[in-house]
Structures are given as C-alpha cells and as structure tokens.
C-alpha cells in the first residue's frame, strides 16, 4: 500500500513510464473550436474582413504545428507537411459542410435558415468536427483525431469515429445517443435520427483492421432508436429503416424495414387498484 507521503514519488515514476509523444488535449479542443469559428465567423463575431481571415488561418496553422510537434517521433511526415496537407483540404471540407447545413434546412421543418443550423444544431456541429477530424485521421496522425471527435461527443452526445467514411449531404436530427463506428460507410444524402447505433456485432480485439460496422448506401433514412450491426450488413439505397429496429443482415434497395409492436390503451378505471411504479 502506497502512503500519501510516498505517492508523489510513485506518481513521477509512473509518469516516466508513459509515452510522451502525445498532443495537448487542451490545445486540441481549442484548435477544433477555433477551426469552426474560422469557417463560420458569425458564430462569435459579426466582423469578417479579408485581413482578419488571413490572420486567423495563419494562426490556426501555427496552432496545429504546435500540437503536432510532440508527435513528430511517431509521425509519418513532418509537422509542417502535415499541417500544409490538412489546410489544403479545408476548402473542400467547408463546401461539404455548407451542403450539409442546406440539407438540414431542406429536410427539417424546424430549421429556419442555414445560419440557424450552423449556430446551434448539435448534429451539424458533430458533422463539422467529424469532417475535420476525418482529414487528420487520413493523414495517420495518432491521438488527435479521437481527441477531437470525443470532444464533440462530450458536447453533443453524438459519437462519430473519425475513421468512418461519410458522403455528402449528411443529416443528423436531434442526435443524442447516435453512435457511428470506425469502419462504417455512409453514402450521400443519408439522414439519421437520435439513438441510432451503427455498430459492430463483435468487439473482439482480433477484429482490429477489419470491417466491423455496417454500410448505408445513398438516400437511406434511419429513424430513432434503431441499431444496425455488422461489417457485412448493407442497407441498400433509398431504404427507410423505422424506429427501434434491430438489424444484423443486409436489406435490398428501396426497402422499408420496421418493427411491428402492439400498443394497448385501456381505461384506468377498469383496474381494481392503480398501477404504482416504485423505483
């Protein structure tokens, strides 16, 4: 048993056993939010001038290089080159995000404008962070993509692994409890609702590097509470998956998949005594 007096020395020994090639979590969280503010400056300030935009992008590049510097012993390229490659992809990411926001407006009657979606829709924020973290994941940068995606998870309740492949015009409504696994493939114009899980049938370590999560083809809609599992499970294009469905096998295109349940409504006066729920 380690006494509290000896604990600082023990803690220092343990610290020296950990790998030091890790980025700062605080800097990572600040960086991703600053990226969102850079892309959509009206979230924090109505002012937007060309000199200010140029200044912000220069600072963001400095920030990313600073985050990547401790990782250089384990990176496949220099921090400078990886920073350059990431920011080369930013214009395309921005265009994708604008299209995502427009889909929210087109599909959700509560969405008043593209600006409102960008300002406060948790589904859009989670998608924005995913698209940025996915680019870092493609560059094979360790730690940082998951740091960023888990930050969005903590803020929105939406868990999107940065390794997932998600097409254009993606829509998550409400979003709380959504889980999208690492090897998930999602096509274009896909819409999913709260509580949807796109997961694996098995969590065995031997499945590492294999496709464990399902594929959703173009124009699929998955309603709330549904669970779709397995790397061989393909939901064909233009399919609707109803709420609370448990799906572990493929379905052809243009299908409607639903869970049939029975709801009974009775007059409470028919009961001799009330139903009491005790927790």
Secondary structure, DSSP 8 states (H G I E B T S, - for coil): ---HHHHHHHHHHHHHHS------HHHHHHHHHHHHHHHTGGGT-S---HHHHHHHHHHHHHHHHHHHHTTGGG-SS-HHHHHHHHHHHHHHHHHHHHHHHHHHHHH-TT---HHHHHHH-HHHHHHHHHHHHHHHHHTT-TTHHHHHHHHHHHHHS-EE-TT-EE-SS-EESS-TT-EE-TT-EE-SS-EE-TT-EEE-S---GGGTTS--S-EE-TT-EE-TT-EEE-TT-EE-TT-EE-TT-EE-S-B-TT-EE----------GGGSSS------
